[in-house]
Amino acid sequence: MALFEMDFLDDVRRMNKRQLYYQVLNFAMIVSSALMIWKGLMVVTGSESPIVVVLSGSMEPAFYRGDLLFLTNYKDEPIRAGDIVVFKVEGRDIPIVHRVLKVHEKKNGSVKFLTKGDNNSVDDRGLYAPGQLWLQKKDVVGRARGFVPYVGIVTILMNDYPKLKYAILVCLGLFVLIHRE
Amino acid sequence: MSSRNVLYKWSIDDKPVKVDKWDGTALKNSLDDSAKKVLVDKMGFIESHHLMDGRLIICTIAVAFAMFALVWDYLKPFPLSRPILIICVLAYFILMAILTVYTSYREKGIFLVALDKDAAGVDPDNVWTVSSYLKKYDDIYHLIIDYKDGKKRGLRTANFKHSVAKFFDDNGVLSYEIYENELKLLINSLMSEKKDK
């Protein structure tokens, strides 16, 4: 059995069951901390995805591929023409970052609006779900409040090479599990 | 292969301990383990797990809150799950704060509480509390033993500090015997004080 000859497992093999459990907990706490920071940001910003990465060049020169955006989605802030919004479209997994072009508001508070990418020559009706002409408030993920250039390129690389992503995650996970405190 | 056989193969208590000698945490852990071996395995004291259990309970509850938040948010997507998320996030960070306080003020580097049970079972136990520290980038290993006599209720403390080079050779192999001797000296000094009084 090759497993029993490997020295790097010595630490783990000397542990009692409490230490083994703590080792697993330690790993779970690293994951949990990241998760709770994310959920905490969701609660504070009101957006279901408070940080997004720009994946296309459709908003150049405002945003480039790989820019990191911070979003907020407060209910009482009205959407105005010129705002940069992140929205979801039915049938698409990835939210889109584009600028609001036209807004219609009704007395009863319902809003419909049209968007367009700064770098695109036509508006977004071609991108919406078939037959959809306007976006509504429920489609909005958030509005861009700030950005950090280029940082998100790591995310783009990870998405382009999923194997790389899983390899890195597995290595980090194993390191935490095997390494003692 | 029976499970007993697998466990026997998995356990490596007899294998000499070899660590990366530049890794302070590994050095400290292996020395602490040896102290445990001396007091619990050799001297037959009973290890009390309540300090470690306290930490495990705090961590388990914290992770449970995080997992619950994850599942709840999956079942009831975001705007609906907001109140529960607020509770979980607050509970998690409060528990993390409690954990920090617990490790720095309650555990204080204590890695072993060993009980010397009275043979007749009449008197309270004698309690050995062992803690240690090894500062980052430092080679001096500090070991502190607090001894509480069950009958006389006196608390005595003894400690030693040695460079880790005394216990490890150039290759990072631990010399258990040298460590054991040093520790026994310390333990005997505490025991003999007991007889003097």
Boltz contact constraints between the chains, C-beta under 6 A:
constraints:
  - contact:
      token1: [A, 4]
      token2: [B, 9]
      max_distance: 6.0
  - contact:
      token1: [A, 13]
      token2: [B, 10]
      max_distance: 6.0
  - contact:
      token1: [A, 13]
      token2: [B, 12]
      max_distance: 6.0
  - contact:
      token1: [A, 18]
      token2: [B, 52]
      max_distance: 6.0
  - contact:
      token1: [A, 25]
      token2: [B, 59]
      max_distance: 6.0
  - contact:
      token1: [A, 28]
      token2: [B, 63]
      max_distance: 6.0
  - contact:
      token1: [A, 32]
      token2: [B, 63]
      max_distance: 6.0
  - contact:
      token1: [A, 32]
      token2: [B, 66]
      max_distance: 6.0
  - contact:
      token1: [A, 35]
      token2: [B, 66]
      max_distance: 6.0
  - contact:
      token1: [A, 36]
      token2: [B, 66]
      max_distance: 6.0
  - contact:
      token1: [A, 36]
      token2: [B, 89]
      max_distance: 6.0
  - contact:
      token1: [A, 36]
      token2: [B, 92]
      max_distance: 6.0
  - contact:
      token1: [A, 39]
      token2: [B, 69]
      max_distance: 6.0
  - contact:
      token1: [A, 39]
      token2: [B, 85]
      max_distance: 6.0
  - contact:
      token1: [A, 39]
      token2: [B, 89]
      max_distance: 6.0
  - contact:
      token1: [A, 40]
      token2: [B, 89]
      max_distance: 6.0
  - contact:
      token1: [A, 43]
      token2: [B, 85]
      max_distance: 6.0
  - contact:
      token1: [A, 43]
      token2: [B, 86]
      max_distance: 6.0
  - contact:
      token1: [A, 48]
      token2: [B, 78]
      max_distance: 6.0
  - contact:
      token1: [A, 180]
      token2: [B, 29]
      max_distance: 6.0
  - contact:
      token1: [A, 181]
      token2: [B, 25]
      max_distance: 6.0
